[in-house]
Structure formats: C-alpha cells, structure tokens
Amino acid sequence: MKRRLSPQERGRQLRDVGIYTAIPMMLIAGPALGYFLGSLAAGRWGHTPAFEAGGAMLGLAAAARQIWLLLSRR
C-alpha cells in the first residue's frame, strides 16, 4: 500500500519535476536562440557560417551555465 505524502513532500516532488523539466528546455532554447542571433549577425555583416556556429556554441555555453546554477542552488 502506498503511503500518503505530506504537503511538504508533495511540494518538493513538484518542484523537482519543474526543475528537471526546465533543463531540456534550456538545452533546446539556448543554442536555438544563439543560432538565430548568429543568423541575424551573418545577414548584417556578411553571410558566413561562423556566426551561426559561434552563436549556437555561445547559446549552449549559456544554457550549461544556467543548468549548473540551477542544480547548484538545489
């Protein structure tokens, strides 16, 4: 038989689900936004794939940093 969770335990579980759901979103949104901004820069200053690649890498690094901060506060 399952034990009923206290409101504090239930709140902790829901908070964990929220944190672990945010991580994949950060890993998708960071590089995508970086690529988009790199694409805008490439259109403005000349089309070279280095802008898109650099933007995606910076977005990935920013997402990794945010995930690190999120997990270290937990």
C-alpha positions as CSV (number, residue, x, y, z in Angstrom):
1,M,0.0,0.0,0.0
2,K,1.3,3.4,-0.9
3,R,1.9,6.0,1.8
4,R,0.3,9.4,1.5
5,L,2.7,12.2,1.1
6,S,2.7,15.2,3.3
7,P,2.1,18.6,1.6
8,Q,5.8,19.4,2.1
9,E,6.9,16.2,0.4
10,R,4.4,16.7,-2.4
11,G,5.6,20.3,-2.9
12,R,9.2,19.1,-3.0
13,Q,8.3,16.5,-5.7
14,L,6.5,19.0,-7.8
15,R,9.5,21.4,-7.5
16,D,11.9,18.7,-8.6
17,V,9.7,17.9,-11.6
18,G,9.7,21.5,-12.6
19,I,13.5,21.8,-12.3
20,Y,14.1,18.6,-14.3
21,T,11.6,19.7,-16.9
22,A,13.3,23.1,-17.3
23,I,16.7,21.5,-18.1
24,P,15.8,20.1,-21.6
25,M,14.1,23.3,-22.5
26,M,17.2,25.3,-21.6
27,L,19.3,22.9,-23.7
28,I,17.0,23.5,-26.7
29,A,16.3,27.2,-26.3
30,G,19.9,28.3,-25.6
31,P,21.6,27.1,-28.8
32,A,18.5,27.9,-30.9
33,L,18.5,31.5,-29.7
34,G,22.2,31.7,-30.3
35,Y,21.9,30.3,-33.8
36,F,19.1,32.8,-34.5
37,L,21.1,35.8,-33.3
38,G,24.2,34.5,-35.2
39,S,22.0,34.3,-38.3
40,L,20.9,37.9,-37.9
41,A,24.6,38.9,-37.5
42,A,25.5,36.9,-40.6
43,G,22.8,38.7,-42.6
44,R,24.0,42.1,-41.4
45,W,27.8,41.7,-41.7
46,G,28.1,39.1,-44.4
47,H,26.9,35.5,-44.6
48,T,29.5,33.2,-43.1
49,P,28.6,30.0,-41.2
50,A,30.9,31.1,-38.4
51,F,28.3,33.5,-37.0
52,E,25.7,30.8,-36.7
53,A,28.1,28.2,-35.3
54,G,29.5,30.7,-32.8
55,G,26.1,31.8,-31.7
56,A,25.0,28.2,-31.2
57,M,28.1,27.4,-29.2
58,L,27.6,30.5,-27.0
59,G,24.0,29.6,-26.5
60,L,25.0,26.1,-25.5
61,A,27.6,27.5,-23.0
62,A,25.0,29.9,-21.6
63,A,22.5,27.1,-21.2
64,A,25.1,24.9,-19.5
65,R,25.9,27.7,-17.1
66,Q,22.2,28.2,-16.2
67,I,21.8,24.5,-15.6
68,W,24.8,24.4,-13.4
69,L,23.5,27.4,-11.4
70,L,20.0,25.8,-11.2
71,L,21.4,22.5,-9.9
72,S,23.9,24.1,-7.5
73,R,21.1,26.1,-5.8
74,R,19.1,22.9,-5.4
